[in-house]
Amino acid sequence: MKKLYLLPFIIILSLTTKGQSRNPKKIFELGIWKGTITTDVSSKLEYYSLIKFPRVFQITINNNEIVGYGENIQGYSNIKEEILKTTDLNSSGRYLCFCNKKDSLLSCNFPDFSTSDTSFSFSGTDIFDFTFKRKINKKTYSQIIKVLSEEQYNYFRELLYYTSYVKNIKAYLYSNKVIPTKMYLIKGDEVEILEEKGEWLKIRYYGKKTIEGWIKRSDVE
């Protein structure tokens, strides 16, 4: 397994002064987060974290190539500078804690993440900015699932979807890849791709009401 360029989460972090973030979610809550180095504009490194308590899967991409990935345990605690069992971590709290997946103990010695700041540095080095990604594109989606095991894919599955657009004039929705419904989407409609099965895609569409169903792969870009 590649381990290069993984973020050194065990290093003590120091928050930078950023003020109120435009992102309403507290850093590293449930979802996909993208990290970039803001102090080096020439850097092509991108860090993606799939977070679903108590596990986090990290992927590092450099110039569109995966150069590192791995899984850790992550959670929150209201206690600082004390040794905790991973089973004592919570899905929310004041302090953010990390440990290796195989470790049974960890030191919760991290900055206060009760604010909405999303920029911080590692021991005073490069500053990283993390943003919550409600949407990822197909290329990033394909890169992520390439390195996930079947068990990991199933665990993080609710986070893994990408967006695309209907390219045909009409795209009928199917309830189970066999039976067509009376519902259809039209050219230009944006859909979330939730699952791929051969020539079929399971999609979610946000209109007057949220719709899920199957459409033919040939109906989207």
C-alpha positions as CSV (number, residue, x, y, z in Angstrom):
1,M,0.0,0.0,0.0
2,K,1.3,3.4,-0.9
3,K,2.0,5.7,2.1
4,L,3.7,8.7,0.5
5,Y,2.6,12.2,1.2
6,L,0.0,11.3,3.8
7,L,-0.9,14.2,6.0
8,P,1.0,14.0,9.3
9,F,-2.1,14.1,11.4
10,I,-0.3,12.9,14.5
11,I,1.8,16.1,14.6
12,I,0.4,18.8,16.8
13,L,-1.6,21.3,14.7
14,S,-1.7,25.1,15.1
15,L,-4.7,27.0,13.9
16,T,-4.2,30.1,11.8
17,T,-6.2,33.2,12.2
18,K,-8.9,33.1,9.5
19,G,-12.1,34.5,11.1
20,Q,-15.5,33.1,10.3
21,S,-15.3,30.5,7.6
22,R,-17.6,30.5,4.6
23,N,-18.1,26.8,5.2
24,P,-21.0,26.1,7.7
25,K,-19.7,22.6,8.7
26,K,-17.2,22.2,11.4
27,I,-13.9,20.9,10.0
28,F,-13.7,17.2,9.5
29,E,-17.3,16.3,10.1
30,L,-19.1,13.7,8.1
31,G,-18.5,14.0,4.4
32,I,-15.6,14.4,1.9
33,W,-13.1,17.2,2.7
34,K,-10.5,18.5,0.2
35,G,-7.2,20.0,1.5
36,T,-4.8,22.2,-0.4
37,I,-1.6,24.0,0.5
38,T,-2.3,27.7,0.4
39,T,1.3,28.8,1.1
40,D,2.7,27.2,-2.1
41,V,0.7,28.2,-5.2
42,S,2.9,25.9,-7.3
43,S,1.9,22.8,-5.3
44,K,-0.2,20.2,-7.2
45,L,-0.9,18.2,-4.0
46,E,-4.6,17.6,-3.1
47,Y,-5.7,15.8,0.0
48,Y,-9.1,14.1,0.1
49,S,-10.5,12.8,3.4
50,L,-13.6,10.5,3.5
51,I,-15.0,10.9,7.0
52,K,-17.6,8.7,8.6
53,F,-17.2,8.4,12.3
54,P,-15.1,6.7,13.6
55,R,-13.1,6.1,10.4
56,V,-11.3,8.4,8.0
57,F,-9.8,7.3,4.6
58,Q,-7.2,9.7,3.2
59,I,-6.1,9.9,-0.4
60,T,-3.3,12.2,-1.6
61,I,-3.2,13.2,-5.3
62,N,-0.2,14.9,-6.9
63,N,-0.6,16.3,-10.4
64,N,-3.7,14.0,-11.0
65,E,-1.9,10.9,-9.8
66,I,-2.6,9.0,-6.5
67,V,0.6,9.1,-4.5
68,G,-0.6,7.9,-1.1
69,Y,-3.7,6.6,0.8
70,G,-4.5,5.0,4.1
71,E,-7.1,4.7,6.8
72,N,-7.1,6.0,10.4
73,I,-9.4,6.4,13.3
74,Q,-10.8,9.9,14.0
75,G,-13.1,11.4,16.5
76,Y,-13.8,14.2,19.0
77,S,-13.3,14.6,22.7
78,N,-13.9,17.3,25.3
79,I,-10.7,16.2,27.1
80,K,-7.3,17.5,26.1
81,E,-3.8,16.0,26.7
82,E,-5.1,12.8,28.1
83,I,-4.7,9.3,26.8
84,L,-8.0,8.0,25.5
85,K,-9.2,4.7,24.1
86,T,-10.6,4.9,20.6
87,T,-13.9,3.7,22.0
88,D,-14.1,6.9,24.1
89,L,-14.2,9.1,21.0
90,N,-17.4,10.8,19.9
91,S,-18.8,12.0,16.6
92,S,-18.7,15.6,17.9
93,G,-16.8,17.5,20.6
94,R,-14.3,20.2,21.2
95,Y,-11.0,18.6,20.3
96,L,-10.2,16.5,17.2
97,C,-8.2,13.3,17.7
98,F,-6.5,10.9,15.3
99,C,-4.8,7.6,15.6
100,N,-3.6,4.7,13.5
101,K,-6.4,2.2,12.8
102,K,-4.4,-0.6,14.5
103,D,-3.6,1.5,17.7
104,S,-5.8,1.1,20.7
105,L,-4.6,4.3,22.5
106,L,-4.1,7.9,21.3
107,S,-3.1,11.3,22.8
108,C,-5.8,13.9,22.3
109,N,-3.4,16.9,22.1
110,F,-4.9,18.9,19.3
111,P,-6.2,22.5,18.8
112,D,-9.6,23.6,19.6
113,F,-11.9,22.7,16.6
114,S,-15.0,24.1,18.2
115,T,-14.8,27.1,15.8
116,S,-15.5,27.1,12.1
117,D,-11.9,27.8,11.1
118,T,-10.7,25.4,8.3
119,S,-7.1,26.7,7.8
120,F,-4.2,25.4,9.9
121,S,-0.5,24.6,9.7
122,F,1.5,21.6,10.8
123,S,4.0,22.7,13.4
124,G,4.4,26.1,11.7
125,T,5.1,24.8,8.2
126,D,2.8,25.0,5.2
127,I,-0.7,26.2,5.8
128,F,-3.5,23.9,4.6
129,D,-7.0,24.9,3.8
130,F,-9.8,22.3,4.0
131,T,-13.2,22.7,2.3
132,F,-16.2,20.5,2.5
133,K,-17.0,18.9,-0.9
134,R,-20.7,18.4,-1.4
135,K,-19.9,17.4,-5.0
136,I,-17.0,15.7,-6.6
137,N,-16.4,15.2,-10.3
138,K,-16.3,11.8,-12.0
139,K,-12.5,11.8,-12.3
140,T,-12.0,12.3,-8.6
141,Y,-14.7,9.7,-7.8
142,S,-13.0,7.2,-10.1
143,Q,-9.6,7.9,-8.4
144,I,-11.0,7.4,-4.9
145,I,-12.9,4.1,-5.5
146,K,-9.9,2.7,-7.3
147,V,-8.0,2.4,-4.0
148,L,-10.9,1.4,-1.7
149,S,-11.4,-2.2,-0.7
150,E,-14.9,-3.7,-1.1
151,E,-15.4,-3.3,2.6
152,Q,-14.2,0.3,2.6
153,Y,-16.4,1.1,-0.3
154,N,-19.4,-0.3,1.4
155,Y,-18.6,1.6,4.6
156,F,-18.1,5.0,2.9
157,R,-20.7,4.4,0.2
158,E,-23.1,7.1,1.4
159,L,-20.4,9.7,0.7
160,L,-19.4,8.4,-2.7
161,Y,-21.3,10.0,-5.6
162,Y,-20.4,12.4,-8.3
163,T,-22.5,14.8,-10.5
164,S,-23.3,14.7,-14.2
165,Y,-25.8,16.1,-16.6
166,V,-28.5,14.5,-18.8
167,K,-27.4,14.8,-22.5
168,N,-30.4,13.4,-24.3
169,I,-33.7,15.2,-24.8
170,K,-35.5,12.7,-22.5
171,A,-34.1,10.2,-20.1
172,Y,-36.7,7.8,-18.6
173,L,-36.2,6.6,-15.0
174,Y,-36.4,3.0,-14.2
175,S,-37.4,1.6,-10.8
176,N,-35.2,-1.5,-10.9
177,K,-33.2,-1.4,-14.2
178,V,-36.0,-3.3,-15.9
179,I,-39.4,-1.6,-15.3
180,P,-39.6,2.0,-16.7
181,T,-41.5,4.6,-14.8
182,K,-43.5,7.5,-16.2
183,M,-40.9,9.9,-14.9
184,Y,-38.2,11.3,-17.1
185,L,-35.4,13.9,-17.0
186,I,-34.6,16.3,-19.7
187,K,-31.4,17.5,-21.4
188,G,-29.3,19.6,-19.0
189,D,-30.7,18.3,-15.8
190,E,-28.0,17.8,-13.1
191,V,-28.0,14.4,-11.3
192,E,-26.0,12.8,-8.6
193,I,-24.6,9.4,-9.6
194,L,-25.0,7.1,-6.6
195,E,-24.0,3.8,-8.1
196,E,-22.7,2.2,-11.3
197,K,-23.9,-1.2,-12.6
198,G,-22.7,-1.9,-16.1
199,E,-24.8,0.2,-18.5
200,W,-27.0,1.5,-15.7
201,L,-26.6,4.4,-13.2
202,K,-28.5,4.9,-10.0
203,I,-29.2,8.6,-9.7
204,R,-30.6,11.2,-7.4
205,Y,-32.3,14.3,-8.8
206,Y,-33.3,17.4,-6.9
207,G,-36.5,19.0,-8.3
208,K,-39.7,20.0,-6.7
209,K,-39.1,16.7,-4.9
210,T,-36.1,14.5,-4.6
211,I,-36.2,11.5,-7.0
212,E,-34.0,8.4,-7.0
213,G,-34.0,5.8,-9.7
214,W,-32.0,4.2,-12.5
215,I,-31.2,5.6,-15.9
216,K,-29.1,4.3,-18.8
217,R,-25.5,5.3,-18.8
218,S,-25.9,6.5,-22.4
219,D,-28.3,9.2,-21.2
220,V,-25.7,11.2,-19.3
221,E,-22.5,13.0,-20.2
